[in-house]
Amino acid sequence: MIPQDVRAALEAVSLNPAVTPDDVWRPSPHDVPELHEKVVAEILRGVGKARTDDTTVPLGVAMQGRAGAGKTHLLGAVRGRIQREGGYFFLVDMVSGKTFWESVALALVEGMGRDAIGWGTQLRTFLRRLTAQLGIPAEVRDAVAGTKPVTREHLDTFVRALRTRHREVGRDCQDTARALVLHGALDFEAQDVGYAHLISEPGDPLGRTAWGLTPAIRTPQQIVQDVSRLMALTLDPTVIAVDQLDTLFAQTSTAMFDQDAGLEDAQAKVVGPIADGLLKLRDVTRRTLIVVSCLPDTWELLTRSAPTPVGDRFRQATLPDRIPTAEIGRAIVAKRFTAAFAGPRFAPPYPTWPISPEAFTDAPALTPRALLRRVDRHVAWCRDRDEATELDRLIEGADHVVGASGPAGADHGVGASGPAGAGRGVGAQAPGDPDTCDDVRLRQLDDRFAELVASADVAAALDARTEDEHMPTLLAAGLAAWIAEQAPTGASYKYDPPPGRKPALHGRLIEVLDEATENEAHWCFRAIAHPNAIAATARVKAACTMAGLDRELPQRRLVLLRNGPWPTGKRTTEVLAAFDAAGGVRCGVVEADLRVFAALRELSGETPSVLREWLVTRRPASSTRLFATVLGDSAGATRAATGQVSAGGEADARAGTGRAAAHGTSIPLGRTTDGGQPFAVDLESLRRHTVIFAGSGSGKTVLIRRLVEECARQGVSAIVLDPNNDLARLGDPWPEPPAGWVPGDAGRAGDHLENTEVVIWTPRVNAGRPLSFQPLPDFTPVRDSPDEFDQAIRSTVEALAPRAGVDRPTKLAQQGKAVLTEALQAYARSGMVGLPGFTEFLAELPDGVSRLTRADKLAQDLAETLKAAMVTDPLFGGVGSPADPGLLLTPSPGRRARISVISFVGLTSDQERQGFVNQLQMALFAWIKRHPAGERPLGGLFVMDEAQTLAPSTGQTACTASTIALASQARKYGLGLVFATQAPKGLHNQISGNATTQFFGLLNAPAQIDAARQLAEAKGGRLPDIGLMRSGQFYVAGDGFAFVKVDTPMCLTHHPKAPLSPEQVVARAGAAQLRPERSHLPDATAVR
């Protein structure tokens, strides 16, 4: 056990690597200015221009950075800097392209209630500064600023002075000026009148008249313009930051893809309104800098697809992809640890303890989020094992372990007694009986929780006058506990902390579906207890806007909490009907649930040592009626409903991976890059085909090999086309275990080599193992069955007709086909076999074989045409084993699977290869129709490397049509196709479009990177670092999941850097024919 002070210090560490937009508004003691100093300087230059010049509009700033680079944290730092220098800051969560102006207007209203430096809120600060110019009495200034009750006379005095000093602005914006004062007033009814005006709701006409507002309702765009013009009168600059574009674009693209709509439709619905809105926002505001925070891919999509030149109005500022230096990485952690350790008054040996200073040499390989996540995992490991151990390395998989005592083969970073990279133990004591101690502490926590529930007073959260203050803190406590209770599921959640004054929402749960694209699912909560119909309506409308409620975006949900009936006014009924139609949920909230949340809030403040374990085992938040109703099924079903799993970038690809097949068979293909969770793909999902987009050095060949090997281990045979001689070693053992293996791979390799036979075929190379197409089968087995014999004849004639030139609808061709049929029937009944013999039979056609008058002449022409085909195409009826799919896919007795590697060493031109593949695919299609997989999850694999040469996106090859036909039809018979290419747009779109599972690896050429990103966007994904990925890393999208970033393992069979030479391939294939049945396999024990 570790000392109590050390445990208290570790318990105090809460790194929260994934901040939420609400964190922008909180002072951060963790800011490291050096991390983003260049981007901050660019923003501050724009702010300076807005402060000093009201005649020109400064260029906006497009702040771009990959997921985890610190964009949201940087906005918080900018907010603090702006406010300290007297400016205003507003954050727009762009939740819908349809409600751009509503979102901006509501952001300004909400932002007014946020704290500022000086007079409390930004609204009060603004009103104090404005009234100081107007020469009005102190009593009026206090009333307008909201520190004393306001009257109609106070408002009239304020507006007269405003119109006198600023004639044009006062005239145009007088209603909005009155509404801002009322919004900040002490009187609740006055607040409702002002709030309704600011969100463009009609509100109470009598109330408007009573406070001097005109009947005209301002549009959201006019509200934004009014507020900006009024704030500019104080001569202080404003920053409006637009966030959440990545989430919006990802959600929209996914939804449109699921509805089989094109990406262009999704872009037209979202990109156009947002681009137009950004340009107009810049035009209608005064002394204002617009900052857009997004991923590079999002900005590229916005500028490329927008109908307006939005890119010309913004400067681009890019955050570094990685932490610049080890010193900055050390400072990031030290600042957080210093703040955490201050509470328990713990003095660590050095500022970053228990992360060794030497570990930060790895920091430049990580984003800030990835660094904090790695540190957080180590701290959690220390807490869970009651052992404080220093971490020597940050990069898992290449960690230097000092003094670790875990068992051999401890997997992926955490062993039995220490994480990968763990070094010296600190402060260890002799352990007692931890299970007994923990049980006692859990029972003590049960008692304490019961006490807190019994004593909780939650009446204020259900009171319309105080719900905005009390309900958010209770929901935040409940959501935080609910998230902790989901830890065993592996899903990634976060929640919005309690918001500012008068919020549109009282709580938000966020599930991270795809961290690389910042795709998320939201559950928003808003309590509305107000009995007044107008007030309730305004709150519903604001909540819908802030939540982005939209039937077309199922990832966004809004739950309205109300005990008792809703008001029945006409406007309220209309708004609630629209809410219900958009997918909103209305439910009550009982006091018992709120008391649980209040108790959890208190427990969190007390930070008992076993709180995490207690939450997981007791699940108090999940057991509440509210969360059981709203989150019980929805959260778990989100991934299936949206086609997502957590993934990407340095994503939390935690919940899964491809789902386990119904038959319990799946293909393990590595681990997710950040969460380190196992990643697997359903065997059955491979029926719906796979495509791999990856360039040189990506690990594409290794992935192909591992996929084929793992399928073979499941009893699935494969035909593998090998254009580059790097797949012919699929039966070779490694001389020694390679570095890229994961625990258990040695056993898997032995199992594969022992039970899989690998056969190398060399079409047109007789010295190897030649392969040819024998169009004439041996008819002996079916001669005694008239129906089967007739079917075999017709099938053979159809295969021969194109070669004999009688497949056309002309009269002469049809006569020739009739002679061909009659001649083949006679030849088959005679017991003779083989195409050469048949051509001789045709050349000297016996009497009586055909009923046609010109049969002799037609038969001679057929014979000559078939002989010419044999000369020009040696594969047609030539030397070698028949290219029978049954032979290629059927293992010998005692073997589980056969891998037939077809080498192209004898097919020297693309035309020859395409012709061979065309014939093979036609034969394969005919064979699988007769031999479907049935109930088996997968009947076989057909693997095509360099697939763009077989079915290119432009033009036609000899095998384009057969490849497309096979891709569209093979799945129903259980044959899975695997296409691999270095040119994403070089492959025919009907091929990639028919592939459910898609891998994206490292690409080098800018054109190919752009093509891959466009393909990913069509599936609702992003590839932010496709040009920077390591070998063996792939983004994967597939059946039931989207864009998981995966580290794939090394293949099970020997794969040196250099491929075999053509001579080596031929020699290997030829030698195999001379050995006994099982002797072509190398010694399987070599890797055991």
N, C-alpha and C positions, 0 to 999 in steps of 0.2 A: 504493500500500500504506500501511497505517497503522503507526505505530511498534509495536514489540513489546510495550511496557508497556500500550499502549491495547488491543491485541488480547488480551493476557492478562486485562485487566480485563473486557472484553466476554465472554470465554470463561467467566469466573467467575460471570457473571450466570445464575442459574437461578431463575425466579420462581415456578414451580409454582402457577399460579393456581387449579387445582382440587385442593384438599387431600383427603386420604382420612381415614377415621375414625382410623387409627393415628396420624396427625399430631397428634391431640388430645393425645397423651401426651408430645409432645416440647416442650421449652422453645422458645418463639418469640421471637427478637429483633425481630420485625417488628410486634409488637402496637401498634396505635394506639388507646389507650383511648377517645379522644373519638368514635370511629366508632360504638360501640354502648353508650355509657355508661348510657343509660336502661335498656336491657334488663339489663345487668349489675347495675345497682342493684336492679332488681326481683328478680333471682335472689338477690342477697346479702341482701335483706330476708327472703326465705324461709329462707335458711340461718341467719340470726340467730335466727329463731323456733325452728328445729329445735335450735339449740344451747342455748337458754335454757329451753325448755319441753318436757318429755317427756310431758305430760298431754294435749296436743292435737296433731293432725296438721296441719302447715301445708298450705295450698292449693298444689297443684303449679303449675308455670309452663309454659304452652304457648308456646314461642318460635317465632314464625312469621316467615318471610322468603322472598322469591323466590329462585330459583336464582341463585347468584353473589353473594348479599347478605352472605355471610360467616358462616353459621350454624355450620359446623364449626370455623372459626377462632375464633369466639366461645366455643364449648365448650372449646377449648384454653386460652383466656384464663381462663375460669371455673375450669377444673381447676387451673391454676397458682395462682390466688388462693385457692381453697379449701384446697389442700394447704399453702400457705405459712402459713395461719392455723390449721393443725392438723387440718383435716377430711379426709375420705376422698371419693374420686371414682371412679365406675364408669360405663362407657359400654356400653350395650346396643345391639348391632346387631340390630334386629328383622327377622329374615330369614324368618319364617314365622308366620302366625296360628295354625297348628296347634301350634307349640312355644313358646308365649309364655313359660311358666315355665322350660322347659329353657334358652331363650335368656338369660333373666335370671340364672338360677343359674350358667350357664357364664360370663356376663359378670362376675359377682362373683368366681368362681374365677380367671378370667384377670386381672381387675383387681387381685387380691391380689398378683400377681407383678409389677405395674408399680412403677416407682420412686416413692418418696415422699421428702419432705424430713425427714431425721432419721436413721432407722436402715436405710436401704436401701429395701426394698420396702414396700408398704402392709401386707402381711401381717406382716412383722417389726415394723413400727412399731406396729401394732395389738397384737400379742402383747407387745411391750415395755411398752406403756402398761397393758395389762390385768394382766400379772403384777406390775407395780409396786404394784398395790392389794392383792395377795393375801397378802403377808407370807411368801412362800416363799423358800428359800435362793437365793443368787445363782447357784449351780451349776444349779439347776433352771430359773431364769429364762433362763439362757443356752441351755440345752438346748431349752426350749420355744420360744424365739425363733429357733432354728435355727442358732446360731453354734457349737454344740458337739453331738456325737452325743447323741441322745435315747434313753432306755430306757423300758421299761414302767413302772418305778418312778417315773421323772420324770413320766410322763403321769398316773399315779394320784395323785401328790402335787398336781399342777396341778388336776385335776378335783375332788379333795376340797376344796382351798382355794376353788375357784370355787363349789362347792355350799354351802360354809359361808358365804361372804360374800354370794352372790347365789343364795339357795336355789331360787327358782322357775326362773330362767333356767338355773342350773346343772343342775337336774334335767331340764328339757325339752331342753336343747341339748347335753348332755354328749357324745353321739356326734359331733356336728358339731364341737364344740370339740376333741376328740381328732383328728378328721380334718384340721382346719386346721393343727394342730401337725405332724402327719405329712406333710401336703402341703408344708410348708416345711422338712422335716428334711433332713439331709445324706445319709441312707441312701436309695438309689434304690428299694428294695423298699418301704420305709416310705412313700415318696412315692406309689407306685402304690396302696397300700391307702387312703391318705387321699384321693387323687384320685378313685378309684372311688366312694367314699362321697359325695363332694361333687357328682358328676354322676349320682347315684342308680343306680349300677350295683352288682350284688351283689358283684362282686369275688371275692376269695379268702376263703372262710369261715374257713379256718384262720388266715389273716393277720388278719382282723378280731378273732377270738378272742384271738390272741396280743397284740394291742395294746389289748384291753379294750373293743372296740366290741360292742354288742349285735347280735343277728342281724337286727333290724328295719332295713329300708331306708327311708330318708326320701324322700318325694316331692320333686321340684324346688321346688314351692311351699314345702314345709316347710324345705328347705335355705335358701331365700331368707329366710324368717322367722327361722330360727336365726341365720344370719350377721348379720342386721340387729340382732337383740336382743343378740347378743354384742358387736358393735361399739359399740352405744349405751351399754354399761357404761363405756366410756372417757370418756363425757360429751362426745364430739366429734361434730359433725354429719357426715352423709353426703349426697352428691348422687348420684342415679342418673339419668343422662341417657339417654333412649330416642331412638335415631336410626334412619335408614334406613326409616322408615315410607313415605316417598314412593316409594322404589325398590320396596318390597314391593307397595304398592297399584298402582303402574304396571305391574309385572310380572304381577300377578294379573289386573288388568283386561284387559290385552292377551291373556293366555292364555285367559281366559274368552271374550273376543270372538272369538279365532281358533277356539275350539271351538263357536261359535254359541250360547254360553250367555248369559243376560241379565246385565246389570249387577247386578241385585238378587241373583242367585246368587253373584256374585263378592263382593259386599258381605257377604252372610250368612256366607260362609266365612272372611272376613278381618276385617271391621270388628267384628263381634260379639265374637269371642274377644279381640281386642286391647283394645277398650273395656272389657270386663269385667275383663281382666287389669290394665289401668291402675288401675281403681278398687280392686281387691283389693290390688295392689301398694302403693298408698298406705295401705291399712288394715293390712297385715301388717308393715310396716316401722316402725322406731322412730328418732326423731331424724333423719328422712330427708326430703329434698326431692326430689320427682320432677319432672324437666324433660323435656318432649317437644319435640324439634326437628323442624320439618316445614314444608312449603309451606302457605300459607294455604288453598289448595284442599283439601289433605289434611286439615287440621283441620276445615274445614267439612264434608267428607265424613264424618269420624269422628263429629262431634257430631250431624250430621243423620241419619245412618243407624244409629247405635249404639242397641242396645236398652236401654242404661242411660244415665243422665244424666251422662256423663263430662264434659261442658262445665261443669257446676256445681262441679266439684272442682278446676278449674284457672283461674288468672289468665292472661289473654292478654297477651303482650308481643310487639310487632311490630318487626322490624328495618326500618330505612328502605330503600326500594326502590333508592335511589341514594345516592351519596356526598354527604353533606350540604353540604360546602363545598370550594372549590378548595384551601384550606390542608390539609384532611384528605387529599385526594387526593395532594397533594404529599408529605405525611408518609408515606403508604403506600409510595410509590415510594422516597423518600429512605432509609427504614429498610432496605429490601431492598438498595438499591445500596450503602449504607454497609457492610453486612455482607459483600457480595460483593467490594467493592473492598479490604477490609482484608487479604485473603489476598495478592493481588499487590502490595500496598502502592502502590496507584495513587491519586494525588491529583487528583480531577476538578475542573474549573473551578467547579462548584457541585454541591450534593448530588444533584440528580436528573439530571445529565448522563448520556446525551445527550438527555434530554427537557427541552425548554426550560421554564422556570418559567411562561411565558405560556401554554403548552399546557394547563395545569391549569385554565384557565377553563372547559374542556369537561368537567372531572371530574364536576360535579353531574348530568350526563346519563348517567353510567355506574354500573354496579354495581362493587364492588371487583374482582370476577373479570374483568369486561370491561375495566377499566382495566389490570390486570396483563397480560391477554392482548394488549391493544393495545401496551403497552410491550414485551412479550416479542417481538412480531412485528417491532417496529422494531429491537430489539437484534439479532435474528437476521438482519434485512436488512443491518445494518451488518457483521456478521461475514461473511456470505456474499459480500458484494461488496467486502470489504476496504476499506471506506470509512466513517469515523465521521462521521455527519451528524446534526445536531440536529433533533428533531421539534418543529414549531411548533404543531401541532394534533392533538388526540386523536381527533376525530370524523372518520371517513373519509367521503368523499362531499362534505364541505363544507370540505375542508382548504385552508389557505392555503399555497401552495407558494412558497418563497423560493429562488431560484437553482437550481431543478430544471432539468436539461438533458435529460430523457427525451423521447422522441418524442411528438408530439401524439397524443392518444387513449389514453395509457397507462391501463390499465384498473384500476379499483377499488383504488386505494391504493398500488400499487407499479408504478413505471415502470421504464424501462431503467436509470436511474441514481439513483433515489431514491424512497422511499415518499411517498405523498400526505402533505403536511404537512411534508416534510423541508426544512430550511433550511440553515444554515451548516455547511460542512464543517469538521472539526477534525482537525488532525494529518495531513493527507494527504501522501503521498510519491509520487514518480514510480513507476508500476507497472512491474514486470518482466514475465516471462512466467508468469502465474499457473498455467496448465495444467501447465507443466513442473515448477514448484515443488511443486504439489500432488501430482503423480505421484511425485516423489521422496519426499515426506513420507508418502504412502500406503504405499510400499514399505518405508520405515523402520518404519512402524507394523506392517506384516506381520511384519517380523523381530522386533520387540519382543513382539508377541502370541505368536509361536511360542516365544520364550524363556519367557514367563510360563506358557504351557500346559505346557511341558516340566518346569518347576520347581514346579508347583502340587502341594500335598499336600492331598487332600480326604478322607482316611480318616476324620477326625472326623465328617464329615457323614453317614457311613454307619454310625456306631457308635450303638447304641441309647442309650448313656449320654450322648452329647454331640450327638446330632442336633438337639435343640431349640435349641442354641446356634449351630451351624454351618450347618445346612441353610438356615435362613431368609435368611442373608446371601448365600449363593450363588444362591438362587432370585431374590432381589431384584435382584442384579446381572444375572442372565440376563434377567429380565423387563424391566428398564430398557433393556437393549440391544435386546431384541426389539421393544419399543415404538418406539425410535428407528429401527429398520430398517423399520417400517411407514409412515414419514413420507410416502413417495410415494403411498400408498393414500388418504390424506386421512381415514382413520378416526381416532377419538379414543379413546385408551386412557390408563389410569393403573394404578398398582399400589400395593399396600400395602407400606410400608417394613418392614424386619425388626421383628417384634413383640417383646413382652416375654418374660419367662422362662416356660417351660413352656406354650407357646401351643397352642391347639387346631389351628391351621393354620400351615403354614410359608410360605405365599405365596398371593397372590391377584392375578390379572390382571382388570382391570375395563375393559369397553368401554362408553363412554357412548353409549347409543342415543338418548336424548332428554333433553337437559339441562334443559329447562323442567319436565319431570315427574320428573327424576332417575331415569329408567328406565335400567337398566344390565344388562349381561350379565357374569357372573362365572365365572372359572375358578379354582378353589381347589386348592391343593396341600398334601398332608400326607405326609411320609415316616414310615414305621413300620417300624423294624428290630427292635423288641423281640421276643425269642423266646418270651416268656411269653404264653400265650393270654389270660389275664385282663387283662394290661397292654395287649396289642394291641387287645382288644375295647373297652376303655375309650377308647382313643385314636380308634378308628374312630367310636364313637358321638359323642364330642365333636366330631370333625371334621364329621360329618354335621349336627349341630345348628348349629355355627357357620357352615357353608356354606349352610344352608337347603336341602339337597338334597331335591328333590321332583319326581317325574315330571310333575306338573302345571305346573311352572315350568321350562321348558327353558332359560331364561336362566341358571340356576344349575347349575354343574357342579362336581364334586369328583373330583380325581385322587389316588388313593392310590399312593405310591411304595414299592415293596418289592422287593428282590432275593432270590429264593428263595421257598420255599413258605410259605403261611400256616399258623398253628396249626390243628389239626383238632378242637378241642373243640366240644361241642354249642353252647354259647352263641356262640362265635366264628363257627361255621358259620351260625347263625341271623342274626347281625348282618351278616355279609358277604352273605348271600342278600338281605336287605332292602336293603343298599347297592346291589347289582347291579340289583335290581328298580326302584330309584328312579332309575336312570340313571347311577350312579357308574362310574368308570373305574379299573381297576387295571393298573399297568404297572411295569416296572422302570426303574432309572436307572443308567446306566453311568458309570464313573469318568471316561471321556473327556468326557462332557457336563459333569460337575461341574468338571473342570479348565478347560474353556472358560469356565464361569461365573466361576471364580476368577480367571482371566486378565482377563476383562472388568471384574471388580471392581477389580483393580489398575490397569488402563488408565484407568478412570473417575477414580481418585484422582490420576493423573498429568495428566489433562485436556489431552491433546495437541490442537493447534489444528484438526486435520482429523479428529477422532474421529467427528463426526457423519457426515461424508462417507464415512469408512472403514466405518462400520457399515452405511450404506445400500448401498454397493457390494459389500462383502464378506459381509454378513449372517451373521456367525458364530453368533449365538444361534438364528436361524431354521434353521440347518443342523444343529443338534444333533438327535440321535435323539428326545429327549423332546419338544421343542417342535414338531418336524416331525410327530410322531405326534399330539400332543394339540391343537396350535394350527394345524397346517398348513391344514386345511380348515375347522375349526370356527369360527375367528374370522371368516373371510371370509363364512361362510354364516349368521352370526347374524342379520343384518338380514333376510335372506330368510326364515329360520325363524321369526322373531318378528314379521315384518311391520313392521320398524322401519328408519329411518335416523336418523342423529344429527340432533337438531333442537331447536327450541324456544327460548323465552325468549331468552337470549343464548347460545344453544346452539351447540355444534360441529356444525352441519349439514354435515358434511364429505364423507361418502362418497356422497353422492349425493343424489340427487335422484331424480326419477322415472327409471326405467331406460330406456335407449334402446330404441326399438321394434325388433321383428324386421326390419322393413323399413328400418331406419335412419332413421326419421322421428320426431321429437319436437318439442315446442313449448317454446321457451325462454321462461321467465316471470320472469327476474330472477336474483337472487343471495341466498344465505343470509345472514342478518343478521350473524353473527359471523365465520364462516369465509370469507365472501366467495366461496363456491364457486358456479359456475353451477347454476341450478335449472331443470329442464325436466320436462315431463310427456309420457308416451308418447301419440302420436296415437291408437294403438289403444285405450289405456285410456279414452279419452273415450267410447268406445262404451258404457262402463258408467256413463256420466252423471256430471255435476258439479253441485254445489250450492255457492252462495256465501252465507254468512251475514255480513252487514256492514251498518252503519248509515250515517247521514249523515256525510259527511266522511271516510269510510274509504278512498275510492279504488275503490269497488265498480264504478262505471261504467267507469272507466279499465281495470280488470281485465277486464271483459266485452269491451270493445272490443279490447284487446290479444289476448285469447284468440281472438276471431273473426278478427282480422287475421292472426295467425300461422297459424291453420288455413287461411285463404284462401291464404296464401303457400305452403301445402303442397298446394293444389289442392282444398280441401274447401269446398264452398259452404255457405251458412247462411241460415236463415230467422230473423229477429230481430224479436221483438215489442217495440215501442217505446211504452210507456204514458206516458213523461215527456218526449218530444221531445228526448232527449239522445243518441240513437243515429243520428240522421238525417245526421250529418256524417261518417259512416264513409268517405266518398269525398273528403273535403276535405283538402288539404295544409296543414301548418302554415305560417304566414307566415314563421316563422324557427324553427330547432331549439329545442325546449323544454328546460328545465333538467333534466327527469327522464329524458332519453334516456341510453342507455349507448352506448359506442363501437360503431359499425356500424349504429346505428338509422337514420341518414339514408339509407343504402343500402337498408335493409329497407323504409323508407317508400316510397322511389321504386319499388322492386320491387312492393310491394303496390298502389300507385296505378296503375302501368302495366299490371298483369296482372289486376286485379280490377275487375269492374263492380259498382257499388252502385246498386240500384234501390229507390226509395221508393214504397210503395203506400199508398193512402189509402181504405180501405173506406168506402163511403157518402158520399164527397166527390167529386163528379163533376169539380170544377174541378182536382183533383189527378190522381192516377193511380188511378182506382177499381178495386176488386177485388170480385168477386162469385163466388158458387158457382153454376155451371151444371151442374145435375144431369143434363142430357141431352147426351151427347157426340155428335160427328159419327160416325154409324154407317157412313158410306160405305166406309172402308178395310176393314171386316170383313163387308160384305154378302155377299161371294162365298165366305166360309168359314163353313159352317153351325155348326161347333163354336165358333169365336170369336164369331160373331154371337150365338149362344145365351148364351154366357158374358157378353157385354156387356149383353144385355137383362136377364138375371137380376141383374147387379150394379147396373144402373140402377134396376130395380124396388125392390131392397132400399133404395136411397138415397131413392127417392120415397115409399115406403110410409108412413114415419112422418109425412111432411108431408101425405099424402093421407088419413091417419087409418085406414089398413087394415093396420096392423102388429100388430093384436091377434088372439088366437086365436078370436074369436067367428065364428059362421056368416056373418053379414053382412059382416064385415071380410074373411073369406077369399074370399067371392064378389066383393067389390070388388077385391081384389088380383088375382083371375083376369082380370077385365075390364081392369084396368090393364096386365097383361102382354100380353094379346091386342092391345089398342089400341096399345101401344108398338111391338109387332112390325110392325103394319101401317104405323104412322107412319114408322118407320125405313126400311122397304122402299120407301116412297114417295119417299125422298130429301129430305124436309123436315127441318129442324133447328130447335132452340130450344124452350124451355119455353113461351113465350106461344103459339106455334103449336100446341103439343101440347094446351094447355088448350082451344083452339078446336076442335081435332080431336075431343076428348072430348065437348065440348058438342054437337057435331053428328056423332055417331058414325055412320059409313057402315054401310049394311046389310052383313051377312055378316062383319063383323070379329070378332064374338064369338058363341060357341055358347050363351051363357046367355040365358034367356028374358027376364030383367029387365035386360039389358045396357044399354039406352038410359038407364033411370032411374039405374042404378048409375054409368054414365059421366058423366052430368050432375052427380051428386053429387061425383064425383071432380074434375071440372073446377072446380066452385065452391070446393071445399076447397083445391085447389092455388092458385087465384086469391087466396083469402083469405090463404094463407101468403105469397104474393108481396107482398101489400099490407102485412102486419104485419112482414115481414122483407124489406126492400129488397135485402138481399144474396142472397136466394134467387131465382136466375134474373134478377137485375137488371142494371143497366148496369155495364160494366167488364170488364176482363180476367178470365177464369176463374181462380179460386183453385186452379190446378192445381199440385201440388207439383213436377211436372216442369218447369213454366215458372219457378217460383220458385227452383229449385235448379240449373238448367242454364245455364251461361254462354254468351254469344254466341261465335261462332267467333273465335279469336285471343285469347280471354281464358282465364285459368287457373281462375277461380272467380267465382261470383255471390253477392253478399250482398243478400238481399231484406229490406229494412227495412219492416215493416208498422206504420205509424203508427196510433195510436188516436184521432187528432184528430176523426174522424167518429163514433166510438163513445163516446158521452158518459156512459153509465152502466155500472156493473159488469155488469149483466145483459146488455147488448148485447155487451160485450167477451167475457163468458163464453160467450155463444151463438156468437159468431164463432169463438172459439178452439176450441170443441167441434167445429164443422163442419170447421175446418181440420185438427184433429188426426185426425178420422176419415178425411178425405181423405188425409192424410199417412200414416196407418197402412196404408191400402189400397195406396198408391203404393209404399211401401218393401217391402211383401211381394212386389210384382211386380218391383221394381228393387233387390234387395239389394246390399250393398257387395261381397260375394264376397271376393276375396283382398285387396282394398284395406283398409288399416288402419281407415279411417273414411269412410263414405259421405256424410255430411252432418251439419250441426248445426242444432238447433232451440233457440233461446234465448228464455227467458221471464223478463223482469224483473218484479218485484213479484209473484212466483209465488204468494204467500200469498192473493192475491185470486182466483186461478184454481182452486187446489186447497187450500182452508183445512183446518186440522186439525179443525175442528168444523163440522158442517153439510155440506150438499151444494150445489154450484153446477151449472150446466148442463154444465160441462166437467170436473167432478171425476172422474167415471168414466172418461172418455176419456183424461185425463191420467195416471191410475193405470195404465190399460191400456197406454198408450204407454210409460210408464216401465218397466213389467215386461217388455214384449215387443220394444221397438225395438232393444235391444242386439243381438239375434240377427241382425238384418238390417243392422246397421252404422250405425244412426242414433244420434248422441249428443245427449243433452238437457242443457241448461244451465239450472238454476233459480237465481234470485237473489232474496233476500228480506232485509228488515230485521228480520224477526220469526222467529227460529229455531224457536220452538214454534208459530208461526202456520201453518207449512207442514205439509201432511198427512204423517204419519210414514211412509207407504208411498212417498212421493216421496223424502224424505231417506234412507230406508233403502235405496233402490235406487240411490243415488248413491255410487259408489266414491271419487271425488275430491271432497274437501270443503275449502273455504276458509273461514277464520274471520278476519274483520277487525274493526276498531274498532266497538264497540257502546257506546251511551251510557246507555240505560235500565237500571236495576238488574235489572228482571225479565228483560230480554232477555239481559243478561250471564249471569245465573243459568241461563237456558235453554241458552245456548251452552255453558256449562261442563258441564252435564249431558249434552249431546249428545257433547261431546269425551270425557267420562269413559266413555261407552259404547264408544268406540273405543280406550280405554286411554290417553287423553291428558289434558293439563291446559292450561288457558288462564290462566296466572297474571296476565297484564297485558292482558287483552282490552279493558279500559276505558281503557287508557293508551297504546295503540299509535298510531303515526304514520300519516298517510294513506299508503296504498300498502304497508303492512306487513300480512302475512297469515300465520297458521298454516295449513299445508297438510297434509292426510293423504290418502293415496291408495294405489294399487296397488303394494305392495312397499315403502312407506315410511309413516312416521307422524309428523305434527306437526313438520314443518320450519318454522322461522320465516323468511319470505322478504321481501325488499324487491323489489317488482315495479316495472318501468319504466313510463314514460309511454307512452300509446298512440301508434301510428304516424300517426294522423290527427288533424286539428285538434279540440281539445276545450276551448273556452273555458269560463269559469265559468258563464255563463248559457246555458240551452238555447234552441233556436229557438222562436219563437212559433208557435201553430197556423197563423197566416196564412203565415209563412215556410215552414213545412213543406209546405203546400198549394201555394204558389207554386213551390217548388223541385221538387215532384213533377210539377206540371203543365207547367212549362217543359221538364222532361227529355223529355216525350213529343214535343215539337216539334223537338228537336235530332237531328242524325244519330246513328247507333248509338253511337259512342264519345264523343260530345261532352259527355255528362252528367258525365264525370269531369273534375275540375279538372286544371290543368297539373301533371303528375307531377314535373316538373323543379324545382318550387318548393322542395323540401327537399333537393335533391341538393347 
